[in-house]
Amino acid sequence: MITLSTDEIALLRSILVALRAIKVRDIDKALVILSKLDRNP
């Protein structure tokens, strides 16, 4: 078992919250926009 300090727990929690905030649809939209830009130089 790994023992974490309170600072490490807070950091992990903030990372998980940030990841949860990223929406798959937003990533898909960004990929579509980038692929369109890539096709039209």
mmCIF file as gemmi writes it, N, C-alpha and C atoms, coordinates in Angstrom:
data_model
loop_
_atom_site.group_PDB
_atom_site.id
_atom_site.type_symbol
_atom_site.label_atom_id
_atom_site.label_alt_id
_atom_site.label_comp_id
_atom_site.label_asym_id
_atom_site.label_entity_id
_atom_site.label_seq_id
_atom_site.pdbx_PDB_ins_code
_atom_site.Cartn_x
_atom_site.Cartn_y
_atom_site.Cartn_z
_atom_site.occupancy
_atom_site.B_iso_or_equiv
_atom_site.pdbx_formal_charge
_atom_site.auth_seq_id
_atom_site.auth_asym_id
_atom_site.pdbx_PDB_model_num
ATOM 1 N N . MET Axp A 1 ? 0.847 -1.196 0 1 0 ? 1 A 1
ATOM 2 C CA . MET Axp A 1 ? 0 0 0 1 0 ? 1 A 1
ATOM 3 C C . MET Axp A 1 ? 0.881 1.244 0 1 0 ? 1 A 1
ATOM 4 N N . ILE Axp A 2 ? 0.461 2.235 -0.77 1 0 ? 2 A 1
ATOM 5 C CA . ILE Axp A 2 ? 1.221 3.475 -0.861 1 0 ? 2 A 1
ATOM 6 C C . ILE Axp A 2 ? 0.623 4.493 0.105 1 0 ? 2 A 1
ATOM 7 N N . THR Axp A 3 ? 1.49 5.158 0.841 1 0 ? 3 A 1
ATOM 8 C CA . THR Axp A 3 ? 1.04 6.206 1.753 1 0 ? 3 A 1
ATOM 9 C C . THR Axp A 3 ? 1.266 7.562 1.093 1 0 ? 3 A 1
ATOM 10 N N . LEU Axp A 4 ? 0.215 8.357 1.029 1 0 ? 4 A 1
ATOM 11 C CA . LEU Axp A 4 ? 0.301 9.668 0.404 1 0 ? 4 A 1
ATOM 12 C C . LEU Axp A 4 ? 0.16 10.763 1.448 1 0 ? 4 A 1
ATOM 13 N N . SER Axp A 5 ? 0.892 11.831 1.218 1 0 ? 5 A 1
ATOM 14 C CA . SER Axp A 5 ? 0.736 12.992 2.096 1 0 ? 5 A 1
ATOM 15 C C . SER Axp A 5 ? -0.514 13.764 1.697 1 0 ? 5 A 1
ATOM 16 N N . THR Axp A 6 ? -0.927 14.685 2.528 1 0 ? 6 A 1
ATOM 17 C CA . THR Axp A 6 ? -2.124 15.464 2.209 1 0 ? 6 A 1
ATOM 18 C C . THR Axp A 6 ? -1.904 16.322 0.972 1 0 ? 6 A 1
ATOM 19 N N . ASP Axp A 7 ? -0.674 16.799 0.77 1 0 ? 7 A 1
ATOM 20 C CA . ASP Axp A 7 ? -0.372 17.586 -0.432 1 0 ? 7 A 1
ATOM 21 C C . ASP Axp A 7 ? -0.51 16.729 -1.687 1 0 ? 7 A 1
ATOM 22 N N . GLU Axp A 8 ? -0.032 15.504 -1.626 1 0 ? 8 A 1
ATOM 23 C CA . GLU Axp A 8 ? -0.135 14.608 -2.773 1 0 ? 8 A 1
ATOM 24 C C . GLU Axp A 8 ? -1.588 14.249 -3.069 1 0 ? 8 A 1
ATOM 25 N N . ILE Axp A 9 ? -2.368 14.056 -2.033 1 0 ? 9 A 1
ATOM 26 C CA . ILE Axp A 9 ? -3.793 13.754 -2.217 1 0 ? 9 A 1
ATOM 27 C C . ILE Axp A 9 ? -4.499 14.943 -2.862 1 0 ? 9 A 1
ATOM 28 N N . ALA Axp A 10 ? -4.186 16.145 -2.421 1 0 ? 10 A 1
ATOM 29 C CA . ALA Axp A 10 ? -4.797 17.345 -2.999 1 0 ? 10 A 1
ATOM 30 C C . ALA Axp A 10 ? -4.421 17.481 -4.462 1 0 ? 10 A 1
ATOM 31 N N . LEU Axp A 11 ? -3.166 17.183 -4.799 1 0 ? 11 A 1
ATOM 32 C CA . LEU Axp A 11 ? -2.721 17.262 -6.182 1 0 ? 11 A 1
ATOM 33 C C . LEU Axp A 11 ? -3.443 16.237 -7.045 1 0 ? 11 A 1
ATOM 34 N N . LEU Axp A 12 ? -3.542 15.009 -6.562 1 0 ? 12 A 1
ATOM 35 C CA . LEU Axp A 12 ? -4.255 13.963 -7.306 1 0 ? 12 A 1
ATOM 36 C C . LEU Axp A 12 ? -5.711 14.342 -7.511 1 0 ? 12 A 1
ATOM 37 N N . ARG Axp A 13 ? -6.322 14.885 -6.48 1 0 ? 13 A 1
ATOM 38 C CA . ARG Axp A 13 ? -7.728 15.277 -6.587 1 0 ? 13 A 1
ATOM 39 C C . ARG Axp A 13 ? -7.906 16.374 -7.627 1 0 ? 13 A 1
ATOM 40 N N . SER Axp A 14 ? -7.011 17.357 -7.635 1 0 ? 14 A 1
ATOM 41 C CA . SER Axp A 14 ? -7.133 18.443 -8.612 1 0 ? 14 A 1
ATOM 42 C C . SER Axp A 14 ? -6.909 17.926 -10.035 1 0 ? 14 A 1
ATOM 43 N N . ILE Axp A 15 ? -6.002 16.97 -10.194 1 0 ? 15 A 1
ATOM 44 C CA . ILE Axp A 15 ? -5.782 16.38 -11.522 1 0 ? 15 A 1
ATOM 45 C C . ILE Axp A 15 ? -7.028 15.628 -11.975 1 0 ? 15 A 1
ATOM 46 N N . LEU Axp A 16 ? -7.624 14.855 -11.105 1 0 ? 16 A 1
ATOM 47 C CA . LEU Axp A 16 ? -8.82 14.097 -11.466 1 0 ? 16 A 1
ATOM 48 C C . LEU Axp A 16 ? -9.987 15.028 -11.801 1 0 ? 16 A 1
ATOM 49 N N . VAL Axp A 17 ? -10.13 16.115 -11.05 1 0 ? 17 A 1
ATOM 50 C CA . VAL Axp A 17 ? -11.198 17.068 -11.336 1 0 ? 17 A 1
ATOM 51 C C . VAL Axp A 17 ? -10.97 17.718 -12.693 1 0 ? 17 A 1
ATOM 52 N N . ALA Axp A 18 ? -9.71 18.058 -12.992 1 0 ? 18 A 1
ATOM 53 C CA . ALA Axp A 18 ? -9.401 18.675 -14.285 1 0 ? 18 A 1
ATOM 54 C C . ALA Axp A 18 ? -9.693 17.705 -15.42 1 0 ? 18 A 1
ATOM 55 N N . LEU Axp A 19 ? -9.332 16.443 -15.24 1 0 ? 19 A 1
ATOM 56 C CA . LEU Axp A 19 ? -9.601 15.449 -16.28 1 0 ? 19 A 1
ATOM 57 C C . LEU Axp A 19 ? -11.097 15.252 -16.469 1 0 ? 19 A 1
ATOM 58 N N . ARG Axp A 20 ? -11.836 15.266 -15.383 1 0 ? 20 A 1
ATOM 59 C CA . ARG Axp A 20 ? -13.284 15.1 -15.467 1 0 ? 20 A 1
ATOM 60 C C . ARG Axp A 20 ? -13.922 16.273 -16.203 1 0 ? 20 A 1
ATOM 61 N N . ALA Axp A 21 ? -13.32 17.451 -16.091 1 0 ? 21 A 1
ATOM 62 C CA . ALA Axp A 21 ? -13.868 18.644 -16.732 1 0 ? 21 A 1
ATOM 63 C C . ALA Axp A 21 ? -13.688 18.612 -18.246 1 0 ? 21 A 1
ATOM 64 N N . ILE Axp A 22 ? -12.718 17.841 -18.726 1 0 ? 22 A 1
ATOM 65 C CA . ILE Axp A 22 ? -12.492 17.764 -20.168 1 0 ? 22 A 1
ATOM 66 C C . ILE Axp A 22 ? -13.572 16.876 -20.774 1 0 ? 22 A 1
ATOM 67 N N . LYS Axp A 23 ? -14.306 17.422 -21.711 1 0 ? 23 A 1
ATOM 68 C CA . LYS Axp A 23 ? -15.396 16.672 -22.322 1 0 ? 23 A 1
ATOM 69 C C . LYS Axp A 23 ? -14.925 16.04 -23.617 1 0 ? 23 A 1
ATOM 70 N N . VAL Axp A 24 ? -15.373 14.823 -23.859 1 0 ? 24 A 1
ATOM 71 C CA . VAL Axp A 24 ? -14.972 14.093 -25.058 1 0 ? 24 A 1
ATOM 72 C C . VAL Axp A 24 ? -15.415 14.847 -26.308 1 0 ? 24 A 1
ATOM 73 N N . ARG Axp A 25 ? -16.588 15.456 -26.253 1 0 ? 25 A 1
ATOM 74 C CA . ARG Axp A 25 ? -17.092 16.199 -27.415 1 0 ? 25 A 1
ATOM 75 C C . ARG Axp A 25 ? -16.176 17.366 -27.761 1 0 ? 25 A 1
ATOM 76 N N . ASP Axp A 26 ? -15.663 18.033 -26.738 1 0 ? 26 A 1
ATOM 77 C CA . ASP Axp A 26 ? -14.758 19.152 -26.986 1 0 ? 26 A 1
ATOM 78 C C . ASP Axp A 26 ? -13.487 18.667 -27.669 1 0 ? 26 A 1
ATOM 79 N N . ILE Axp A 27 ? -12.985 17.518 -27.241 1 0 ? 27 A 1
ATOM 80 C CA . ILE Axp A 27 ? -11.786 16.952 -27.868 1 0 ? 27 A 1
ATOM 81 C C . ILE Axp A 27 ? -12.085 16.584 -29.317 1 0 ? 27 A 1
ATOM 82 N N . ASP Axp A 28 ? -13.254 15.982 -29.568 1 0 ? 28 A 1
ATOM 83 C CA . ASP Axp A 28 ? -13.638 15.626 -30.931 1 0 ? 28 A 1
ATOM 84 C C . ASP Axp A 28 ? -13.747 16.867 -31.814 1 0 ? 28 A 1
ATOM 85 N N . LYS Axp A 29 ? -14.343 17.932 -31.289 1 0 ? 29 A 1
ATOM 86 C CA . LYS Axp A 29 ? -14.464 19.175 -32.061 1 0 ? 29 A 1
ATOM 87 C C . LYS Axp A 29 ? -13.085 19.717 -32.412 1 0 ? 29 A 1
ATOM 88 N N . ALA Axp A 30 ? -12.186 19.69 -31.454 1 0 ? 30 A 1
ATOM 89 C CA . ALA Axp A 30 ? -10.835 20.198 -31.693 1 0 ? 30 A 1
ATOM 90 C C . ALA Axp A 30 ? -10.131 19.362 -32.761 1 0 ? 30 A 1
ATOM 91 N N . LEU Axp A 31 ? -10.309 18.04 -32.718 1 0 ? 31 A 1
ATOM 92 C CA . LEU Axp A 31 ? -9.68 17.178 -33.724 1 0 ? 31 A 1
ATOM 93 C C . LEU Axp A 31 ? -10.242 17.456 -35.111 1 0 ? 31 A 1
ATOM 94 N N . VAL Axp A 32 ? -11.547 17.687 -35.205 1 0 ? 32 A 1
ATOM 95 C CA . VAL Axp A 32 ? -12.162 18.001 -36.496 1 0 ? 32 A 1
ATOM 96 C C . VAL Axp A 32 ? -11.603 19.311 -37.035 1 0 ? 32 A 1
ATOM 97 N N . ILE Axp A 33 ? -11.515 20.318 -36.182 1 0 ? 33 A 1
ATOM 98 C CA . ILE Axp A 33 ? -10.989 21.619 -36.611 1 0 ? 33 A 1
ATOM 99 C C . ILE Axp A 33 ? -9.543 21.475 -37.066 1 0 ? 33 A 1
ATOM 100 N N . LEU Axp A 34 ? -8.744 20.741 -36.308 1 0 ? 34 A 1
ATOM 101 C CA . LEU Axp A 34 ? -7.337 20.565 -36.674 1 0 ? 34 A 1
ATOM 102 C C . LEU Axp A 34 ? -7.202 19.797 -37.981 1 0 ? 34 A 1
ATOM 103 N N . SER Axp A 35 ? -8.038 18.797 -38.195 1 0 ? 35 A 1
ATOM 104 C CA . SER Axp A 35 ? -7.944 18.025 -39.436 1 0 ? 35 A 1
ATOM 105 C C . SER Axp A 35 ? -8.351 18.887 -40.631 1 0 ? 35 A 1
ATOM 106 N N . LYS Axp A 36 ? -9.339 19.784 -40.439 1 0 ? 36 A 1
ATOM 107 C CA . LYS Axp A 36 ? -9.732 20.696 -41.528 1 0 ? 36 A 1
ATOM 108 C C . LYS Axp A 36 ? -8.588 21.656 -41.84 1 0 ? 36 A 1
ATOM 109 N N . LEU Axp A 37 ? -7.937 22.177 -40.813 1 0 ? 37 A 1
ATOM 110 C CA . LEU Axp A 37 ? -6.819 23.084 -41.04 1 0 ? 37 A 1
ATOM 111 C C . LEU Axp A 37 ? -5.658 22.361 -41.72 1 0 ? 37 A 1
ATOM 112 N N . ASP Axp A 38 ? -5.484 21.103 -41.383 1 0 ? 38 A 1
ATOM 113 C CA . ASP Axp A 38 ? -4.388 20.318 -41.947 1 0 ? 38 A 1
ATOM 114 C C . ASP Axp A 38 ? -4.618 20.065 -43.439 1 0 ? 38 A 1
ATOM 115 N N . ARG Axp A 39 ? -5.874 19.901 -43.857 1 0 ? 39 A 1
ATOM 116 C CA . ARG Axp A 39 ? -6.193 19.626 -45.255 1 0 ? 39 A 1
ATOM 117 C C . ARG Axp A 39 ? -6.075 20.864 -46.123 1 0 ? 39 A 1
ATOM 118 N N . ASN Axp A 40 ? -6.329 22.042 -45.543 1 0 ? 40 A 1
ATOM 119 C CA . ASN Axp A 40 ? -6.315 23.294 -46.302 1 0 ? 40 A 1
ATOM 120 C C . ASN Axp A 40 ? -5.127 24.161 -45.875 1 0 ? 40 A 1
ATOM 121 N N . PRO Axp A 41 ? -3.963 23.913 -46.449 1 0 ? 41 A 1
ATOM 122 C CA . PRO Axp A 41 ? -2.791 24.696 -46.039 1 0 ? 41 A 1
ATOM 123 C C . PRO Axp A 41 ? -2.837 26.124 -46.531 1 0 ? 41 A 1
